[in-house]
Amino acid sequence: MSESISERIIQIIAEQAVLEPSDVSPDKTLEDLGIDSLGLVESIFAIEEAFDIQVPFNANEPEKSDFDISSVAAIVAAVEKLVAEQHA
């Protein structure tokens, strides 16, 4: 894979937020970027497809999820962990 996990996730999130990837920084929350609950679900689906992983996320109860969506950096870290577990 030529691009890093971080770069790909930022690209996915930028597409959902209708922003340039350069506007998406690791410390931003999805709310900061204008992504609502539907955009979040679409982002999760896109991430799952891009990395061929299953994200443990319940859209109805996001606060009970093991998947941290508190910031872009947290999402990147969670996806990196899932990808590493899958390839272990």
C-alpha positions as CSV (number, residue, x, y, z in Angstrom):
1,M,0.0,0.0,0.0
2,S,1.7,3.2,-1.2
3,E,-0.2,5.7,1.0
4,S,-0.2,5.4,4.8
5,I,-3.2,4.5,6.8
6,S,-3.3,8.0,8.2
7,E,-3.3,9.6,4.7
8,R,-6.1,7.3,3.5
9,I,-8.3,8.0,6.5
10,I,-7.8,11.7,6.2
11,Q,-8.8,11.4,2.5
12,I,-11.9,9.5,3.4
13,I,-12.9,12.0,6.1
14,A,-12.1,14.9,3.9
15,E,-14.4,13.5,1.2
16,Q,-17.2,13.1,3.8
17,A,-16.7,16.7,5.0
18,V,-16.4,18.0,1.5
19,L,-13.0,19.5,2.4
20,E,-9.5,19.3,1.1
21,P,-7.3,16.7,2.9
22,S,-5.0,19.5,4.0
23,D,-8.0,21.0,6.0
24,V,-8.2,17.8,8.0
25,S,-5.8,17.8,10.9
26,P,-5.3,15.0,13.5
27,D,-6.5,17.1,16.4
28,K,-9.9,17.9,14.8
29,T,-13.1,16.1,15.8
30,L,-15.6,15.0,13.3
31,E,-17.9,17.6,14.7
32,D,-15.2,20.3,14.0
33,L,-15.2,19.1,10.4
34,G,-19.0,19.3,10.0
35,I,-19.5,15.5,9.8
36,D,-22.9,14.5,11.2
37,S,-24.0,11.0,12.3
38,L,-24.8,9.9,8.8
39,G,-21.4,11.2,7.6
40,L,-19.8,9.2,10.4
41,V,-21.5,6.0,9.4
42,E,-20.5,6.5,5.8
43,S,-17.0,7.2,6.9
44,I,-16.9,4.0,8.9
45,F,-18.2,2.0,5.9
46,A,-15.6,3.6,3.6
47,I,-12.8,2.9,6.1
48,E,-14.0,-0.8,6.4
49,E,-13.9,-1.1,2.6
50,A,-10.6,0.6,2.2
51,F,-8.8,-1.5,4.7
52,D,-10.8,-4.7,4.5
53,I,-11.6,-4.6,8.3
54,Q,-14.6,-4.8,10.5
55,V,-15.0,-1.7,12.7
56,P,-16.6,-2.6,16.1
57,F,-18.9,0.4,16.0
58,N,-22.6,0.7,16.9
59,A,-24.0,3.8,15.3
60,N,-27.0,3.7,17.7
61,E,-24.7,3.8,20.7
62,P,-21.3,5.3,19.7
63,E,-20.4,6.0,23.3
64,K,-20.4,2.2,24.0
65,S,-18.1,1.4,21.2
66,D,-14.5,0.3,21.5
67,F,-13.8,2.3,18.4
68,D,-12.6,5.8,19.5
69,I,-14.1,8.5,17.3
70,S,-13.1,11.4,19.5
71,S,-10.7,12.9,16.9
72,V,-9.1,12.2,13.5
73,A,-5.9,11.0,15.3
74,A,-8.0,8.6,17.5
75,I,-9.7,7.1,14.4
76,V,-6.3,6.6,12.7
77,A,-4.9,4.9,15.9
78,A,-8.0,2.6,16.1
79,V,-7.8,1.6,12.4
80,E,-4.0,1.0,12.7
81,K,-4.7,-1.3,15.6
82,L,-7.4,-3.2,13.7
83,V,-5.2,-3.6,10.6
84,A,-2.3,-4.8,12.7
85,E,-4.6,-7.4,14.5
86,Q,-5.9,-8.6,11.1
87,H,-2.4,-9.1,9.8
88,A,-1.0,-10.7,13.0
